[in-house]
Amino acid sequence: MKDYLTIGPVPCNEPCAQVGADDYTQQARLECGRFAEQIRRHYPEPDAGYIAVKRFAHDFGAYFECVAVFDDADREATEWAYRVESDPLGVLTDWEEKTLND
């Protein structure tokens, strides 16, 4: 069955678009798209897993985050998702120069 782990909207040491801001949806989708690409560069997606941008409901409006989607019956995909979440490479804490220039 498909499951997912939330990774975040941007690298954890970086500021992100704030729910309620006038341009939140556009800015958040842009940030999440860039973050997804940064994640993929370091943690390539397996056959039964992928990075996606998911919309979540909130009292103050919808918000967006990157998620690692995986088939929980597939060991490789499950291990990949938990590796992305724990970031053993330490590459998801700050924006990379390449990401900022894309």
C-alpha positions in Angstrom: 0.0 0.0 0.0 1.2 3.5 -0.7 2.3 5.6 2.2 4.3 8.8 2.6 6.6 10.6 5.0 6.6 14.4 5.2 10.0 16.0 4.5 9.2 19.7 4.7 8.5 22.6 2.4 12.2 23.8 2.2 15.5 22.8 3.8 15.1 22.9 7.6 17.5 25.8 8.2 15.9 28.0 5.6 12.9 30.4 5.8 9.8 29.5 3.8 6.7 31.1 2.5 4.1 31.7 5.2 0.5 30.5 5.1 -1.7 33.6 4.7 0.7 35.7 2.7 -0.8 37.1 -0.5 1.5 35.1 -2.8 1.7 32.0 -0.5 0.4 29.4 -3.0 2.7 30.4 -5.8 5.7 30.9 -3.6 5.2 27.7 -1.7 4.8 25.6 -4.8 8.0 27.1 -6.3 10.0 26.5 -3.1 8.7 22.9 -2.8 9.5 22.2 -6.4 13.1 23.4 -5.9 13.4 21.4 -2.7 12.1 18.3 -4.4 14.8 18.6 -7.0 17.5 19.0 -4.3 16.2 15.9 -2.6 16.3 13.9 -5.9 19.9 14.9 -6.6 21.0 13.3 -3.3 18.4 10.5 -2.8 17.5 9.1 -6.3 14.0 7.8 -6.4 13.6 4.0 -6.5 11.1 2.2 -8.7 8.4 2.1 -6.0 9.0 5.6 -4.5 9.0 9.2 -5.5 9.1 12.8 -4.1 5.9 14.7 -4.5 4.5 18.0 -3.4 1.4 17.5 -1.2 -1.3 20.0 -0.2 -2.4 19.8 3.4 -5.4 21.4 5.1 -4.8 23.8 8.0 -7.0 26.1 10.1 -5.5 29.1 8.4 -5.6 27.7 4.9 -3.9 25.0 2.8 -0.1 24.5 3.0 2.4 22.6 0.9 5.2 20.2 1.7 7.5 17.7 0.0 6.7 14.1 0.8 8.5 10.9 0.1 5.8 8.5 -1.3 6.6 4.8 -1.2 5.1 1.4 -1.5 5.3 0.0 2.1 5.4 -3.5 0.7 8.6 -2.7 -1.1 11.7 -2.8 1.2 13.9 -0.7 -1.0 11.3 2.0 -1.4 10.5 2.0 2.3 14.2 2.2 3.3 14.7 5.0 0.8 11.8 7.1 2.2 13.1 6.8 5.8 16.7 7.6 4.5 15.3 10.8 2.9 13.5 11.7 6.1 16.5 11.2 8.3 18.9 12.7 5.8 22.1 10.8 6.8 24.0 12.7 4.1 23.2 16.0 5.8 22.3 17.6 2.5 18.7 18.8 3.2 19.4 21.4 5.8 20.3 24.4 3.6 19.7 25.5 0.0 22.5 24.4 -2.3 23.9 26.9 -4.8 22.7 24.8 -7.7 19.1 24.9 -6.3 19.2 28.7 -5.9 20.5 29.2 -9.4 17.9 27.0 -11.1 
